[in-house]
Amino acid sequence: MPERSDTVLPTPPFDVLRLDHVVLRVVDVERAIAFYARALGCTVVKRRDDLGLVHLRAGASMVDLVAVDGPLGRKGGAAAGDEARNVDHLCLRVEPFDEPALVRHLHAAGAPPLAPATVNFGAEGNGPSLYFHDPDGNTIELKGAASP
């Protein structure tokens, strides 16, 4: 049975539009690229070899691949297994991206942002992102519109 809360939170100051991207930690980036191309028709949009990161187009969204032995991937620990995670974070495209309103809302929801917003690459290009954790420690990113 879901946990009941008598606390009523204010309506979020944004609408979730769609999944922007999901980040998967992989052992072999090239093998994963070939699989996603063959199985789903995904194509490489951008590579960040300095981070061990590859962005794949998946319809209107992105699947990002992070090498477990690369700079970003090492932060997640060992490769997927009984004691290690494989999904890095969930990213939701929101509108509007009003950072002060988002920060206030997240604090009220008990999920303070991990840091100030930064500009990151997503399905629409470079745009603002704000990260926080859910109660289980999963990282969630709220992503604003790409800069023109």
Secondary structure in CASP SS format (residue, H / E / C, confidence):
PFRMAT SS
TARGET T0000
AUTHOR 0000-0000-0000
METHOD secondary structure of the structure
MODEL  1
M C 1.00
P C 1.00
E C 1.00
R C 1.00
S C 1.00
D C 1.00
T C 1.00
V C 1.00
L C 1.00
P C 1.00
T C 1.00
P C 1.00
P C 1.00
F C 1.00
D E 1.00
V E 1.00
L E 1.00
R E 1.00
L E 1.00
D E 1.00
H E 1.00
V E 1.00
V E 1.00
L E 1.00
R E 1.00
V E 1.00
V C 1.00
D C 1.00
V H 1.00
E H 1.00
R H 1.00
A H 1.00
I H 1.00
A H 1.00
F H 1.00
Y H 1.00
A H 1.00
R H 1.00
A H 1.00
L H 1.00
G C 1.00
C C 1.00
T E 1.00
V E 1.00
V E 1.00
K E 1.00
R E 1.00
R E 1.00
D C 1.00
D C 1.00
L C 1.00
G C 1.00
L E 1.00
V E 1.00
H E 1.00
L E 1.00
R E 1.00
A E 1.00
G C 1.00
A C 1.00
S E 1.00
M E 1.00
V E 1.00
D E 1.00
L E 1.00
V E 1.00
A E 1.00
V C 1.00
D C 1.00
G C 1.00
P C 1.00
L C 1.00
G H 1.00
R H 1.00
K H 1.00
G H 1.00
G C 1.00
A C 1.00
A C 1.00
A C 1.00
G E 1.00
D C 1.00
E C 1.00
A E 1.00
R C 1.00
N C 1.00
V E 1.00
D E 1.00
H E 1.00
L E 1.00
C E 1.00
L E 1.00
R E 1.00
V E 1.00
E E 1.00
P C 1.00
F C 1.00
D C 1.00
E H 1.00
P H 1.00
A H 1.00
L H 1.00
V H 1.00
R H 1.00
H H 1.00
L H 1.00
H H 1.00
A H 1.00
A C 1.00
G C 1.00
A C 1.00
P C 1.00
P C 1.00
L C 1.00
A C 1.00
P C 1.00
A C 1.00
T E 1.00
V E 1.00
N E 1.00
F E 1.00
G E 1.00
A C 1.00
E C 1.00
G E 1.00
N E 1.00
G E 1.00
P E 1.00
S E 1.00
L E 1.00
Y E 1.00
F E 1.00
H E 1.00
D C 1.00
P C 1.00
D C 1.00
G C 1.00
N C 1.00
T E 1.00
I E 1.00
E E 1.00
L E 1.00
K E 1.00
G C 1.00
A C 1.00
A C 1.00
S C 1.00
P C 1.00
END
